[in-house]
Amino acid sequence: MDLLANPYMLGFIGFATLITVLSLAYGVQLLLNPERTAQDRIADLTGGRGDLPGLIESESVQKVTGNLGSLAQPGSEVEQNLVRTKLIQAGFRSRTNLESYSTLRAALAVVFPLLCLPIMPQTEVIYTLFIVMITATIGYYSPAVYVNSRLKARQAALLKPFPDAMDLLVSSVEAGLGVDAAFQRVAQEIEGAAPELSRELQMVNHEVAAGIPRTDALRRLDKRTGLQEINSLVNVLTQAERFGTSIAQSLRVHSDLVRSKRMLEAEEKAAAISPKLTVGMIIFILPSLFVVLVGPAAINVIRNLIPAISQ
């Protein structure tokens, strides 16, 4: 059956083409004639929108991504906040990160089937629709897979040098530096070995210098990373500042706990090696050993015993 001669496929292609053309026309219209109010201009000048410092994007881009991304955005405000937090933790700190992410998912869900239609084999309509659904699903979920992988990689890059940074922070505070100066010193020292963690600590200093309270800056650090270790550090510093306890002593105790937790994790990974090796031996080595040991005996039985029985 000719794929282009199928009325269902022609209707699908025409509908997808119409949606794409209308979306592009709407985006061009917004770019050429942006609808801006006085409140929008005031928000751009004062940075009133967005709860995190980041790139100030144009109003037209925000409207385009907002309208197109609404097709794939979560329904409730709680789910939207969870997705936005995940994007921030993965390193996407734009003010319109959720809208851009949702727009990309909706666009790939349409683009992937359109790209696969010309190379699809000439099959029945049901199989063609099945392939279209599979490719649309792949296009829709591929950004989520990429964000999750980037989130795990970034958290691993933050967590690996964190115990060493804690030791440097404890040494700086015990040497007489304040918390802000100690953060700045540690960020400068680890910039070459741990650029991700250095940028996060520097951002805390920049926010405090901009007038944000240190407690709020530390909470933002916890929100941007999503690591339990950094959450514990933020709680230690917040409680020490609130109750007036020794920050150096609190950091020393927390640093010891971080080191102990890292050692326990290393021991746990080392203990998990034996079961993994056992599974590998059973799957790969045991069949080969079985063939080597039983193979000659099986050949002798086939050559000698079976002819004798057949006689």
Summary of the structure (lengths in Angstrom):
residues: 311
radius of gyration: 29.6
end to end distance: 59.6
largest distance: 104.0
contacts: 830
relative contact order: 0.06
helix: 78%
strand: 0%
